[in-house]
Amino acid sequence: MSNSTTPSLSSGSSNPSTHIATPVPSERICTDQHALYCFDVLVAHFEDREPMDPPFQNKNEKYALFVTWNTTSHLRSNKKPALRGCIGNFTPMKLADGLREYALVSALEDHRFSPIKASELPHLSCNVSLLTPMTPISSPLDWTPGEHGIHISFPHPSAHRPLSATYLPEICADQGWTKEETVLSAIQKAGYKHKVVVGDVVWQSLKVKIYGSEKATTTWEAYVEWYKGKGGKLKVVKS
């Protein structure tokens, strides 16, 4: 969820003695229909119309969720699409309402980026992440990259205001970070810009929770095909 610079480290890797498993649903709860709906919400915003009805059956079920937009207009160092916006909510919401809200919030109100423009649509892809409940862990490093998302919180050591940040499960692997790098980057993302080293006062004050997620992804091309298949005619962007 972030492309910020990874902070320097002052300690080696840790090998926690315990492993916390992430609950896995017996059936998929997140599908490409959720991501396609987010695309339609954004397109409808630009076309000044109402989005299509949610195309998924679990529209009234409640989940914590995040919506992420990536763009091929810019590429990261690993040649993957660059982040264009990512915002969500840890409070479970009805899927239809939550996706409709955060499809726009993540596209237009992520303070790290300028609002997405209609001309960018053909370069976008959309990820939807539906989250499992968070579980506290005793050590900031007691989690598994690619399996767990992390949520950190801690008091600012001088201002004493609470700070917090999160990274979804795929971020650590996508960025090529170690667990230490991921936690230290999350500290910066939370708004604490001073140097932090593993084991110092700030590190010791961390409260860390982990969670799992199901993710679905779709592209602009897939959305256009899906939308036309439903008889829709695009107005804002011609493909």
C-alpha positions as CSV (number, residue, x, y, z in Angstrom):
1,M,0.0,0.0,0.0
2,S,3.0,2.2,0.0
3,N,5.9,2.9,-2.3
4,S,7.9,4.8,0.4
5,T,11.6,4.4,0.8
6,T,12.6,1.5,3.0
7,P,14.4,2.8,6.2
8,S,17.9,1.6,7.0
9,L,18.2,-1.3,9.5
10,S,20.5,-1.9,12.5
11,S,19.8,-5.5,13.2
12,G,19.6,-8.9,11.4
13,S,16.6,-11.1,10.8
14,S,14.6,-12.5,13.6
15,N,13.3,-16.1,13.9
16,P,10.2,-16.0,16.1
17,S,9.5,-19.2,18.0
18,T,5.8,-19.2,17.4
19,H,3.6,-19.2,14.3
20,I,0.1,-17.8,14.2
21,A,-2.1,-19.2,11.4
22,T,-4.4,-17.0,9.4
23,P,-8.0,-18.3,9.2
24,V,-8.9,-19.3,5.7
25,P,-12.5,-19.3,4.6
26,S,-13.8,-22.6,3.1
27,E,-15.2,-20.8,0.1
28,R,-13.9,-17.7,-1.7
29,I,-15.5,-14.5,-0.4
30,C,-13.6,-12.1,-2.7
31,T,-13.9,-12.5,-6.5
32,D,-13.3,-10.4,-9.6
33,Q,-16.9,-9.3,-9.5
34,H,-16.0,-7.1,-6.5
35,A,-13.1,-5.5,-8.4
36,L,-15.2,-5.0,-11.5
37,Y,-17.8,-3.2,-9.4
38,C,-15.2,-0.9,-8.0
39,F,-14.2,0.0,-11.6
40,D,-17.8,0.7,-12.5
41,V,-18.2,2.9,-9.4
42,L,-15.2,5.0,-10.5
43,V,-16.3,5.1,-14.2
44,A,-19.9,6.1,-13.1
45,H,-18.3,9.0,-11.1
46,F,-16.7,10.3,-14.2
47,E,-19.8,9.7,-16.3
48,D,-22.1,11.3,-13.7
49,R,-24.4,8.3,-13.5
50,E,-25.3,5.7,-10.9
51,P,-23.1,2.5,-10.8
52,M,-24.6,-0.8,-11.9
53,D,-26.2,-2.9,-9.2
54,P,-23.6,-4.9,-7.3
55,P,-23.0,-8.1,-9.3
56,F,-22.0,-10.3,-6.3
57,Q,-24.4,-12.2,-4.0
58,N,-22.7,-11.3,-0.7
59,K,-23.4,-7.6,-1.1
60,N,-25.1,-7.4,2.4
61,E,-22.4,-9.4,4.2
62,K,-20.0,-7.3,6.3
63,Y,-16.2,-7.3,6.0
64,A,-13.3,-5.0,6.7
65,L,-11.9,-4.1,3.3
66,F,-9.4,-2.1,1.3
67,V,-9.5,-0.9,-2.4
68,T,-6.2,-0.5,-4.2
69,W,-5.6,1.2,-7.6
70,N,-2.4,0.5,-9.5
71,T,-1.2,2.1,-12.8
72,T,1.0,0.9,-15.6
73,S,1.7,4.6,-16.5
74,H,4.5,4.3,-13.9
75,L,6.4,1.2,-13.0
76,R,8.2,0.3,-9.8
77,S,11.8,-0.8,-9.8
78,N,10.6,-4.4,-10.0
79,K,8.7,-3.5,-13.2
80,K,5.3,-4.0,-11.5
81,P,2.6,-1.4,-11.8
82,A,2.9,1.5,-9.4
83,L,0.5,2.3,-6.6
84,R,-2.0,5.0,-7.4
85,G,-4.2,4.9,-4.3
86,C,-5.1,2.6,-1.5
87,I,-7.5,3.2,1.4
88,G,-9.9,1.0,3.4
89,N,-11.6,0.5,6.7
90,F,-11.0,-2.0,9.5
91,T,-14.6,-1.7,10.6
92,P,-16.7,-4.3,8.9
93,M,-19.1,-2.8,6.4
94,K,-21.7,-4.2,4.0
95,L,-19.8,-5.0,0.9
96,A,-21.9,-3.1,-1.5
97,D,-21.7,0.1,0.6
98,G,-18.0,-0.3,1.5
99,L,-16.8,-1.0,-2.0
100,R,-18.9,1.9,-3.4
101,E,-17.4,4.2,-0.8
102,Y,-13.8,3.2,-0.9
103,A,-13.5,2.7,-4.7
104,L,-13.8,6.5,-4.8
105,V,-12.0,7.4,-1.6
106,S,-8.9,5.4,-2.6
107,A,-9.0,6.9,-6.1
108,L,-9.7,10.5,-5.3
109,E,-8.7,11.1,-1.7
110,D,-5.4,9.3,-0.9
111,H,-3.3,12.2,0.3
112,R,-0.2,10.6,-1.0
113,F,-1.3,11.1,-4.6
114,S,-3.2,13.5,-6.8
115,P,-6.8,12.4,-7.6
116,I,-7.1,9.9,-10.4
117,K,-8.3,11.4,-13.7
118,A,-10.6,9.9,-16.3
119,S,-7.8,9.8,-18.8
120,E,-5.9,7.4,-16.6
121,L,-8.6,4.7,-16.6
122,P,-7.1,2.6,-19.4
123,H,-3.8,2.2,-17.4
124,L,-5.5,1.2,-14.1
125,S,-6.0,-2.1,-12.4
126,C,-8.0,-2.6,-9.2
127,N,-7.4,-4.8,-6.2
128,V,-10.1,-5.6,-3.6
129,S,-8.9,-7.0,-0.2
130,L,-11.5,-8.5,2.2
131,L,-9.9,-8.9,5.7
132,T,-10.1,-11.5,8.4
133,P,-10.3,-10.3,12.0
134,M,-7.1,-8.9,13.6
135,T,-5.1,-10.9,16.2
136,P,-2.6,-9.2,18.6
137,I,0.9,-10.6,18.6
138,S,3.6,-10.3,21.3
139,S,6.5,-9.5,19.0
140,P,6.5,-7.1,16.0
141,L,8.3,-9.8,14.0
142,D,6.0,-12.8,14.9
143,W,4.2,-13.0,11.5
144,T,4.6,-14.5,8.1
145,P,5.3,-12.4,5.0
146,G,2.7,-12.9,2.3
147,E,0.3,-14.5,4.7
148,H,-0.3,-11.8,7.3
149,G,-1.0,-8.1,7.0
150,I,0.2,-6.0,9.9
151,H,-1.3,-3.1,11.8
152,I,1.0,-1.2,14.1
153,S,0.1,1.5,16.7
154,F,2.3,3.4,19.1
155,P,2.4,6.8,20.9
156,H,4.6,9.5,19.5
157,P,7.5,9.7,22.0
158,S,7.4,13.5,22.3
159,A,4.0,14.6,21.1
160,H,2.3,11.7,22.8
161,R,-0.4,11.5,20.2
162,P,-1.3,8.0,18.9
163,L,0.1,6.9,15.5
164,S,-0.9,3.9,13.4
165,A,-0.4,2.3,10.0
166,T,-1.0,-0.9,8.2
167,Y,0.3,-3.0,5.3
168,L,-1.7,-5.6,3.5
169,P,-0.3,-9.2,3.4
170,E,1.1,-8.8,-0.1
171,I,3.0,-5.6,0.5
172,C,6.1,-7.1,2.1
173,A,6.7,-9.5,-0.7
174,D,5.8,-7.0,-3.4
175,Q,8.3,-4.5,-2.1
176,G,11.0,-7.2,-1.5
177,W,11.2,-6.2,2.2
178,T,12.2,-8.2,5.2
179,K,9.9,-8.2,8.2
180,E,12.1,-5.6,10.0
181,E,12.0,-3.4,6.9
182,T,8.2,-3.7,6.7
183,V,7.7,-2.7,10.4
184,L,10.2,0.2,10.1
185,S,8.5,1.4,6.9
186,A,5.1,1.2,8.7
187,I,6.5,3.4,11.5
188,Q,7.4,6.0,8.9
189,K,4.1,5.6,7.1
190,A,2.3,6.3,10.5
191,G,4.0,9.7,10.5
192,Y,7.1,9.2,12.7
193,K,10.0,10.4,10.5
194,H,12.8,10.1,13.0
195,K,15.3,7.1,12.8
196,V,14.1,4.0,14.6
197,V,16.2,0.9,15.2
198,V,15.0,-2.5,16.3
199,G,14.8,-2.7,20.0
200,D,14.8,1.0,20.8
201,V,12.1,2.9,22.8
202,V,9.8,3.4,19.8
203,W,10.2,-0.3,18.8
204,Q,9.4,-1.4,22.3
205,S,6.2,0.7,22.4
206,L,4.8,-0.9,19.3
207,K,1.5,-2.8,19.5
208,V,1.1,-5.0,16.5
209,K,-1.9,-7.0,15.2
210,I,-2.0,-9.3,12.2
211,Y,-4.8,-10.2,9.8
212,G,-5.3,-12.2,6.7
213,S,-7.1,-11.2,3.5
214,E,-8.6,-12.5,0.3
215,K,-7.7,-10.5,-2.7
216,A,-9.2,-10.2,-6.2
217,T,-7.8,-8.2,-9.1
218,T,-9.1,-6.9,-12.4
219,T,-7.8,-4.7,-15.2
220,W,-9.4,-2.0,-17.3
221,E,-9.6,-4.3,-20.3
222,A,-11.5,-6.9,-18.3
223,Y,-13.8,-4.2,-17.0
224,V,-14.6,-2.9,-20.5
225,E,-15.4,-6.4,-21.8
226,W,-17.6,-7.1,-18.7
227,Y,-19.4,-3.7,-19.0
228,K,-20.1,-4.1,-22.8
229,G,-21.3,-7.7,-22.1
230,K,-24.0,-6.1,-19.9
231,G,-25.0,-3.8,-22.7
232,G,-23.2,-0.7,-21.3
233,K,-21.7,2.0,-23.6
234,L,-18.7,3.8,-22.2
235,K,-18.9,7.6,-22.5
236,V,-16.0,9.0,-20.6
237,V,-13.2,6.9,-22.2
238,K,-13.4,5.2,-25.5
239,S,-11.6,1.9,-25.9
